[in-house]
Amino acid sequence: DQSVDKLLEGSGLMGAMLAPLMKGLGGAMAEAFAEQKKDVDEVLDALDRALQRDSRVSSALGGSVSAGSPVSQAAFTQVINGDARKVVTLIVPVSGAGGVGTAQVQASLSAQGIIQEMEVAFDGPGIGRISISDSGFAGGDGDVIDV
């Protein structure tokens, strides 16, 4: 808020009229960025779990593996028939004791930030590009009960 005031200082009546609008817009953008960070963190946690469960990845990279910070990311929200769904796409370096690989991830999250589905393509030394199963990405025990 203070930075907006400083920016518009000395701009007269027009600045006084624009200040509340700019402050509101800045707050909305900060909230959107915080929500996107939360979604990305959720996808990274699920990616870590998936990579650690896949024996092909741990064999290729030499034991315990972990995902790094995204080198590329994109996120958007789509609404179909009133159902909002967030989509997060990441490219993430993956490292282990014996090597480094890359994971490409596309996750679909509910409006509440719960992962509904996730596709992972891992590219690593000695195994090339493989797909990692999407079972269990949504946290919990992976069981689905239809009523």
Steps between C-alpha positions, in 0.01 A plus 500: 500500500779743585671434166179592315472820705861584421451427129196725476638774724451841341264373229206705630136402479556225241758333726264520797229329293732228366666411834217284645460317168872425473520388864209258447654363183836454672337308785313274258820426309689419821223261601506330158879457517476351850233252383708401198806442722291275724384298196856467365623386843224237513599369155870493596420299815298250295782482242755423773281215631450360148870513415597330825245220441622424146790252510605588143572859604695407813702244301583754228603772745663284766280461804305773674368762258350844543343763278659843488344838436311539171702642211175567314143527620159601374163503672148586394142443606238361266127499565282248320127495579568687823763252617828683565819303458856626535775365276867521600783409262859474623844400374710394796856371541519173691817394677632194674835383632607372158349738247254762389184478291201714409130463573222663301181518703146599416254492789132576514377630837153567634402857587599412859855407390466120522680309225249312286741359242866537421715390208875470541758440227848433638813518287811356661838342428485145373119478482403779262147640529247305708149568627432465869165359611249749638369281781512653846586858398197647675642432843331273751505130426389524136169319559196639321149424619208582268164537668 
